[in-house]
Structures are given as C-alpha cells and as structure tokens.
Amino acid sequence: MKIESLLIHGGVDGDERTGAVNIPIYQTSTYKQPEFGVNKGYEYSRTGNPTREALEILIAELEGGIGGLAFASGMAATTAVLSLFKSGDTIIIPDNLYGGNFRVLDKVFSNFNIGYKIVNTTNIEEIVEVLENSKEKGDIKGIFIESPTNPLMDITDIELVSKIAKKYGVLTIVDNTFMTPYLQKPLELGVDIVVHSATKYLGGHSDLVAGLVAVKEKSLWDKLHFIQNSTGGVLAPFDAFLLIRGIKTLGVRMDRHEQNANEVVKYLKNNEYVEKIYYPGLEDSKGYEIQKKQARGFGGVLSFVLNERIDYKKFLGSLSIITFGESLGGVESLICHPASMTHGAIPYEIRQKVGIVDNLVRLSVGLENIEDLIKDIENALEESKK
Ligand SMILES: Cc1ncc(COP(=O)(O)O)c(C=O)c1O
C-alpha cells in the first residue's frame, strides 16, 4: 500500500469482531485471565492495550519499521529513548533543537551522568571530528538529529550521518515531528530510532498530547518496550484512538499545510519588514538540495526575523486568525516566540550564537484560507510599525 492508503488502512484496520470500521477504545486497565498462567495477549494496560497497540503497529508501518511504541507525550517518548543510554555515555545533539529536548538532557539526564555534545549537525566534518576525537574515550554512543531543526529549519543529511554513525558504532535517533512519515522516513535512510511529538502534525487538531517511537530492529523494540513498561509513560486508550483518527487525514493536511506555507513564504519574501526567512523550501536555503533528496516535501513550518521597524511583541498580539501560542502542526495556524517560549530552556548565549534572536518568530501555517492568513499578517505588521 502507498502511504496515502496506509494512513487510512494501516495498523489494525477496524474491529474484526463487530466489523466496526474504527478500532474500539479499550478503556480498561486490566484483563481477565481465564485460568492460571493463561491470558489473551494482554495482562495490564501499562504493558499492552489493544487501542494503543493498533497505533503502535500503525506508526511502525508508516515509518517502515518493525515496531512502534506510544507514549503520553513527545517528551515521554524521547525520555524512553534516552533511557537506553548509560552513565558515562555522551550524545551528540544539534546546536538548535526543540528546547524540551535540550532541557531533558541538560537538566535530567545530566543527573545520571549522561552527557551531550552540541554540534552543528548540518556540518558533517564537525560530526566526524567529534567522533574521531572521542574514539579513544569511546563515550559518544548516540546522535540525536532534528531535521529540520526547531526553530531554524536546518537540514541535516540524515543518510550520511547514519552511515558515519554506523562506522563508529553510534546509535542514530531522528526527531521526525516536523516532517512526519508522510514527507520523510528516517528509518529508510538508515536511522535506528524515530521519535515524534505526535501532539503536532500526526494528531493534527491540537486536541491531544502524545509521543511515538518507531524502530528498525527487534532488539531495540524489546529494550524500549521494557523501558516503556518499567517507567510507565504510556498513552491512554482514548488519546490513542484520537491519534489514529488524526493520522487518517495526515496526507491531505500536509499537502495543504505546505501549499499555504509556500504562499506565506512568497508574501514574506518581498516584505519590507522581514529581515530573514527560514524555510527549507526556499531554493537558496542551505539545506534545499538535501531536503529534496531525503524528503518528499518541505512541510508547513517556517520561521522569520522581523526587522527593527516592527515591534515584534505588538505584532504577535495583533494577529487575529493566527493563534499566538505554543505548539505547531494543528489545523489552525500557530505562531510562537521561540526565545521566550519553546526555546526558553536554551541558554541565552547559545540562542544568540545560533540565531534564535528576540525578533525571530516561528509560524506553523494552518489550513485556513490563504488570503485570510496573508491579510492577518499584513494587518498585524501595519499595527505594529514603530
Ligand atoms: C520537534 C519537537 N520534538 C519534541 C517535542 C516535545 O513533544 P511534546 O510536547 O508532545 O512532549 C516538541 C514539542 O514542541 C517538538 O517541537
């Protein structure tokens, strides 16, 4: 099946017992064991639940993996994946990434002596240098990639990084939140583990918080399932159901998100108040050729820097259709201020160094009428002129 059909019929397609076209919500914590030592495949819902399992099979099929796992949030998914590492291990991370991904390493895993090394992952030589320099110590055990990065939309050559990582025996992890398997399949590019904040495009309606993982190797799935069951950050059956429902329309939504994003980029490109645009679909952007090679689209998120003629705080407060708030990937357009919101956990010096400046805004272009969206931006710019 092609991905458009898989989104609708993948995983567990309906309910065999009744013929219902949707998987039921198995709202149960436990399961009757008919006799000693016998069960029907389920014992306790932290360990396994049929609704969650349907979603887990679905994400595995969509990503081209052998198994999936569903968690209570993207951060719970990432936390489970990072729990694969041990005291003394170091993980390479990009120099701009979702603030929560940075924070969990910086403030939580550091307590367990799991370190991180910040690298510009778009620069392969830099990755190789770090791996070479650590060869003797042997502490680098993982590379965590976001491509595109949040919020600067940097593109990393996923296939090349995976190939290099393999040479050094290092595990590669890709946060595929911005692209989704509809546009990009990291496992097929050689990556070991894919994580998602399914809160975003996969859910698609800003009505749930969820995380997903997909892996290529059975041994990795076994380890992660053990961690999932041991630490317990599982997704509830109702949210699993909602997520399966959201995923069915992912393809058409992603197409329209990207179409609208392109129009917004075209408008911003010629705007006297915009200093810089970050969008991998811009032909003159650094990652354009790599993105074209490794993904089948550019997505619906872009970031832009307003120039000094605009009061950026006033701009954010002057929008009426575009919602000023955290998150992205919903049907509604969402705009945020990375420096104070999503990326507040990243130290000021690093933010400045990489370009997460105060007048940078990140826009997740929704599915509204494009003329309404552009008018909204135009009006807000007009109202926030200094
Ligand atoms: C790229 C990325 N990864 C992970 C997360 C964390 O996901 P969640 O908010 O579902 O825990 C986010 C949230 O914004 C994100 O943007």
The ligand as a MOL file (V3000), in Angstrom:
LIG
                    3D

  0  0  0     0  0            999 V3000
M  V30 BEGIN CTAB
M  V30 COUNTS 16 16 0 0 0
M  V30 BEGIN ATOM
M  V30 1 C 10.4900 18.8690 17.4910 0
M  V30 2 C 9.8090 18.5520 18.7970 0
M  V30 3 N 10.1360 17.4180 19.4380 0
M  V30 4 C 9.5530 17.0910 20.6140 0
M  V30 5 C 8.6160 17.9250 21.2050 0
M  V30 6 C 8.0190 17.5250 22.5280 0
M  V30 7 O 6.7550 16.9730 22.3560 0
M  V30 8 P 5.5550 17.0540 23.4090 0
M  V30 9 O 5.2210 18.4940 23.5910 0
M  V30 10 O 4.4860 16.2530 22.7670 0
M  V30 11 O 6.0510 16.4380 24.6760 0
M  V30 12 C 8.2450 19.0950 20.5670 0
M  V30 13 C 7.2390 19.9810 21.1820 0
M  V30 14 O 7.0910 21.1240 20.8180 0
M  V30 15 C 8.8550 19.4150 19.3190 0
M  V30 16 O 8.5520 20.5470 18.6600 0
M  V30 END ATOM
M  V30 BEGIN BOND
M  V30 1 1 1 2
M  V30 2 1 2 3
M  V30 3 2 2 15
M  V30 4 2 3 4
M  V30 5 1 4 5
M  V30 6 1 5 6
M  V30 7 2 5 12
M  V30 8 1 6 7
M  V30 9 1 7 8
M  V30 10 2 8 9
M  V30 11 1 8 10
M  V30 12 1 8 11
M  V30 13 1 12 13
M  V30 14 1 12 15
M  V30 15 2 13 14
M  V30 16 1 15 16
M  V30 END BOND
M  V30 END CTAB
M  END
